[in-house]
Amino acid sequence: MKLKYKNLVTGGLGFIASHTALELINLGYEVVIVDDISNSQLFILDSIKKITSTRPKFL
């Protein structure tokens, strides 16, 4: 049985963390993003989905 690992990316809509989330998704990991959107924009979630065809869970 293959396990699917989940990764929590805090501040995940920021520049560095969003690129990290992209790479994790491309490697097959499930990503959960937590961000208060104080230094980022919500449209980054749509950009991640556009690039990876996967929309990460967002809190």
HELIX and SHEET records of a PDB file:
HELIX    1   1 PHE A   15  ASN A   26  1                                  12    
HELIX    2   2 PHE A   43  THR A   52  1                                  10    
SHEET    1   A 3 LYS A   6  THR A  10  0                                        
SHEET    2   A 3 GLU A  30  VAL A  34  1                                        
SHEET    3   A 3 LYS A  57  PHE A  58  1                                        
END                                                                             
